[in-house]
């Protein structure tokens, strides 16, 4: 049984977030947490909190089971572009250069490898 966690409007560019997300795609949850803990990027902190949230969501769905016994892994993780805040930076000769402050949406799905039959 899978559990989902979402992070919307995270103020990091999608390109920077994808660098971190690609490190943990398909990994076991324990290994993914270690990878994120020792990754020296700001986006890793946010993805680590999101992964912990997905694990808690899985525990709520599957009461009585422990995540360690279920062999949880990161099934899918996607980064989509969010809204852009448009700002103007002063430029020479009275012009203005547009700055696009990007944000992103992250969707993380955690699933268990050993599937037990439902009664």
C-alpha positions in Angstrom: 0.0 0.0 0.0 1.4 3.4 -1.0 1.3 6.8 0.7 1.6 10.2 -0.9 3.1 13.5 0.4 3.0 16.8 -1.5 5.0 20.0 -1.2 3.4 22.9 -3.0 4.9 26.3 -3.9 8.3 25.6 -2.6 10.5 28.7 -3.3 13.3 26.9 -5.1 13.7 26.6 -8.8 12.6 23.3 -10.2 16.0 22.7 -11.8 17.8 22.9 -8.4 15.2 20.7 -6.8 15.5 18.0 -9.5 19.2 17.7 -8.7 18.3 16.5 -5.2 15.3 14.5 -6.2 17.2 12.4 -8.7 19.5 11.2 -6.0 16.8 9.4 -4.1 14.4 8.1 -6.8 13.9 4.4 -6.4 16.0 4.1 -3.2 15.0 2.4 0.1 13.6 5.0 2.6 16.4 4.5 5.1 19.1 5.0 2.4 17.2 8.0 1.0 17.2 9.7 4.4 20.9 9.2 4.8 21.5 10.6 1.3 19.4 13.7 2.0 21.0 14.2 5.5 24.5 14.5 4.0 23.6 16.3 0.8 24.9 19.8 1.0 22.0 21.6 -0.7 19.1 23.7 0.7 16.6 21.7 -1.3 17.7 18.5 0.5 16.3 19.8 3.8 12.8 20.3 2.3 12.8 16.9 0.5 13.9 15.2 3.8 10.9 16.7 5.6 8.6 15.7 2.8 10.0 12.1 2.9 9.4 11.9 6.7 5.8 13.2 6.1 5.3 10.4 3.5 6.5 7.8 6.0 4.1 9.1 8.6 1.3 9.0 6.1 2.1 5.4 5.4 2.1 4.6 9.1 -1.4 6.1 9.5 -2.7 4.0 6.6 -1.1 0.8 7.8 -1.7 0.7 11.5 0.1 -2.1 13.3 2.9 -2.4 10.7 6.3 -1.0 11.1 8.0 0.8 8.2 11.3 -1.1 8.8 9.5 -4.4 8.3 7.6 -3.3 5.2 10.8 -2.4 3.3 9.5 1.0 2.2 11.0 2.6 -0.9 10.6 5.8 -2.9 8.3 4.7 -5.7 7.9 7.9 -7.6 9.0 11.5 -7.0 8.2 14.3 -9.3 9.1 18.0 -9.5 6.8 20.3 -11.4 7.1 24.0 -12.0 5.0 26.2 -9.8 4.0 29.8 -10.1 6.5 32.4 -11.0 6.8 35.7 -9.1 7.8 38.4 -11.6 10.0 41.2 -10.4 11.8 44.1 -12.2 15.5 44.9 -11.8 16.7 48.4 -12.8 18.7 48.3 -16.0 20.7 51.0 -17.9 18.9 53.8 -19.8 15.7 53.6 -17.9 14.9 50.1 -18.8 13.9 47.2 -16.5 15.0 43.6 -16.7 12.5 41.0 -15.6 13.4 38.5 -12.9 11.4 35.3 -12.7 11.5 34.0 -9.1 10.5 30.3 -9.7 8.8 27.9 -7.4 8.0 24.2 -7.7 5.6 21.4 -6.6 7.1 18.1 -5.4 5.0 14.9 -5.2 6.5 11.9 -3.4 5.0 8.4 -3.3 6.3 5.8 -0.9 5.4 2.1 -1.3 6.2 -1.2 0.5 8.1 -4.0 -1.3 6.6 -7.0 0.5 2.9 -7.1 -0.1 0.8 -9.1 2.3 -2.6 -10.4 1.3 -5.5 -8.4 2.6 -8.2 -10.3 4.6 
